[in-house]
Amino acid sequence: MIALIDYRAGNLTSVRKALAEVGADVYTPASPVELAHARGIIVPGVGHFAATGALDRTWMETIRTAVAAGRPLLGICLGMQWLYEGSEEAPDLPGLGLLAGSCHRLPASTGLKVPHVGWNRLDRLREASIVNGVGDGAHVYFTHSYVAPVTDDTIAAAAHGETFAAIVQRGHVAGVQFHPEKSGDVGLQILRNFLELATSAREV
Amino acid sequence: MLCKRIIACLDCRNGQVVKGVNFEGLRNAGDPAELANRYNREGIDELVILDVTATLERRRALAETIRAVARELFIPLAVGGGIRTQDDAAAAVDAGADKVSLNTAALSHPELITTLANRYGSQAVLVAIDAKLEAGRYAVYARSGQTSASRDAVEWAREAGDRGAGEILLTSIDRDGTKSGFDCEMTSAVSQAVSIPVIASGGAGGLADFLEVFTSGAADAALAASIFHYSETGVAALKRYLRDNGIPVRL
């Protein structure tokens, strides 16, 4: 069972549909205690970083504990940004802090439009299980204004005025800035890879 | 580099595609899901369902169309036509729409833009603007081009963005259905006035029209309906043409 966390940051219909397509058995935990059933955890989300405030200290501690116990975690879009220490979009609100660095707004000075909306190219920086079967230079669908920096955890980067982290993975913690549920076959392959990570993960 | 998007529009009535379709080669003529799947195979970047159903049953018919189209597609899907209230938007989103397109309702109740942006995120809210050149400015029309909204398109696009719209779908009333090319001057005027993406619509006739709207029109995306049904302007051929002319596209 994959826990898809619904914290009211956007509609999850498309994410559910894509997860069903790749064969995932998905449930939405009503409270942190229900995470106990999860083989893997997905934090989706669109919108303002402040929305992640709905994932309070109990949620955060339970998710950290599950990750420490070996459960894979995938953050999508805002959910990926939440894996970092925080975001200048809501400076007083801490992120989960599993990845080093914090998120910032794409620069407006480049003459490029912000938000960054549409299909953009993934530039592979290193190999990781989350990108198994995904070719270098594949296109995926983005819609966001804030970005995470390129760090040692960055598997693939994308560029829009500046280069930012598009796919990250550190052990069994992964994140994607784009929407795999809206990125055609490439997106489905990434969800499949996460599912594989979740089904093969062993308790620590 | 961010790609320019090619968007196909399906004009639907009571669950059937109704406008400008060359049904040849389709198993079930006029079936939106079948057409959507064909476009997807050809590499379309995004789909818009424009509902023109006029009956009381419209909301249910639309939800069924959305569900049928969304079933096997994993690319962005926008839905427009007659979305007047939060409940209309919720029905479309729950059926699988990623974006809702507001036109007349946004003009008469602009606060609906903000309400929906707060509920679903700005990326889910498209404001559609139908406009034409009148006395030196781009005049906005409501009710499918029937009623003057007494608004300037550039100024209205800016306000829509400020109120939380994620994208502008700009249709030239003069060019719509003419295949004489997009209104690049209007598209450029609006695109340069806003920070959000602008989708150009109305007038697509041939490959060069798309190249022009992405260059001199400063469009972020271009939408067309009927022309994609004809093999001479297939989606894949269009994208190869654009790539060969230096426009970044997803291929």
HADDOCK unambig.tbl for C-alpha pairs under 7 A between the chains (distance, minus, plus):
assign (segid A and resid 10 and name CA) (segid B and resid 119 and name CA) 6.90 0.50 0.50
assign (segid A and resid 10 and name CA) (segid B and resid 120 and name CA) 4.60 0.50 0.50
assign (segid A and resid 10 and name CA) (segid B and resid 121 and name CA) 6.16 0.50 0.50
assign (segid A and resid 11 and name CA) (segid B and resid 120 and name CA) 6.30 0.50 0.50
assign (segid A and resid 13 and name CA) (segid B and resid 94 and name CA) 6.53 0.50 0.50
assign (segid A and resid 13 and name CA) (segid B and resid 96 and name CA) 6.00 0.50 0.50
assign (segid A and resid 14 and name CA) (segid B and resid 96 and name CA) 6.26 0.50 0.50
assign (segid A and resid 46 and name CA) (segid B and resid 121 and name CA) 6.26 0.50 0.50
assign (segid A and resid 47 and name CA) (segid B and resid 121 and name CA) 4.91 0.50 0.50
assign (segid A and resid 113 and name CA) (segid B and resid 195 and name CA) 5.28 0.50 0.50
assign (segid A and resid 113 and name CA) (segid B and resid 196 and name CA) 6.18 0.50 0.50
assign (segid A and resid 113 and name CA) (segid B and resid 197 and name CA) 6.89 0.50 0.50
assign (segid A and resid 114 and name CA) (segid B and resid 195 and name CA) 6.08 0.50 0.50
assign (segid A and resid 114 and name CA) (segid B and resid 196 and name CA) 6.42 0.50 0.50
assign (segid A and resid 115 and name CA) (segid B and resid 196 and name CA) 6.41 0.50 0.50
assign (segid A and resid 118 and name CA) (segid B and resid 2 and name CA) 6.67 0.50 0.50
assign (segid A and resid 118 and name CA) (segid B and resid 3 and name CA) 6.69 0.50 0.50
assign (segid A and resid 118 and name CA) (segid B and resid 5 and name CA) 6.90 0.50 0.50
assign (segid A and resid 119 and name CA) (segid B and resid 2 and name CA) 6.08 0.50 0.50
assign (segid A and resid 119 and name CA) (segid B and resid 3 and name CA) 5.51 0.50 0.50
assign (segid A and resid 119 and name CA) (segid B and resid 250 and name CA) 6.80 0.50 0.50
assign (segid A and resid 120 and name CA) (segid B and resid 1 and name CA) 5.89 0.50 0.50
assign (segid A and resid 120 and name CA) (segid B and resid 2 and name CA) 4.65 0.50 0.50
assign (segid A and resid 120 and name CA) (segid B and resid 3 and name CA) 5.81 0.50 0.50
assign (segid A and resid 121 and name CA) (segid B and resid 1 and name CA) 6.44 0.50 0.50
assign (segid A and resid 139 and name CA) (segid B and resid 250 and name CA) 6.38 0.50 0.50
assign (segid A and resid 143 and name CA) (segid B and resid 123 and name CA) 6.59 0.50 0.50
assign (segid A and resid 159 and name CA) (segid B and resid 1 and name CA) 5.85 0.50 0.50
assign (segid A and resid 160 and name CA) (segid B and resid 1 and name CA) 6.22 0.50 0.50
assign (segid A and resid 160 and name CA) (segid B and resid 2 and name CA) 6.64 0.50 0.50
assign (segid A and resid 181 and name CA) (segid B and resid 74 and name CA) 5.86 0.50 0.50
assign (segid A and resid 182 and name CA) (segid B and resid 74 and name CA) 4.68 0.50 0.50
assign (segid A and resid 182 and name CA) (segid B and resid 75 and name CA) 4.24 0.50 0.50
assign (segid A and resid 182 and name CA) (segid B and resid 76 and name CA) 5.58 0.50 0.50
assign (segid A and resid 183 and name CA) (segid B and resid 74 and name CA) 6.13 0.50 0.50
assign (segid A and resid 183 and name CA) (segid B and resid 75 and name CA) 5.67 0.50 0.50
assign (segid A and resid 184 and name CA) (segid B and resid 74 and name CA) 4.79 0.50 0.50
assign (segid A and resid 184 and name CA) (segid B and resid 75 and name CA) 5.67 0.50 0.50
